[in-house]
Amino acid sequence: MPASYSKATLNGRCDRLYPITDRNLRMPSGTSKDFAPRAAKNRFLKCLERGGSVAAAAKAAGVARSTCYDWRQRDAMFSREWERAVETGTDALEDEAVRRSYEGVDKPVFRGSEIIGHVREYSDAMLMFLLKARRPETFRDSKKSKTTELDLKGIRNELFRKFPASAATGEGSGVSDGADG
């Protein structure tokens, strides 16, 4: 996550965790009013970069989700910026997932309605998701897939057993043993 971003826990609420205001994106004096859509686009992109959803980013920008999709469809540069912002935001979310699985999160311990301490909880499930994503060959589920691989030689042999006349000539099965290409 770039140093300029807050390290606050992400929860998809860009407007609360990462306040993006017109003060942050001031219009230069003497700029025409058509600068306002660019400022809204900047707020939208900034929220996506921080891991926010399209809905949260649109809310932060003060526009409808459909407006953002219209911008994306009509403005090739904005479309590219959107893709980059989503990649950056996904990296931020991944960084947060790694942090939660390695460093944990302090959770309050209550007695009645009073906080009497904190306990650090780690996310083993998050760690497993990360491992499955990075090394699927090692960490995939051990259950076999419901789809089975075709055993062409086995099928061919079964057909020859059921239809011995075809076995003598090797014809009629339509199944190649794979040796001829």
Beta strands, then each sheet from edge to edge (+ up, - down):
strand 1: 105-111
strand 2: 114-121
sheet 1: 1+ 2-
end
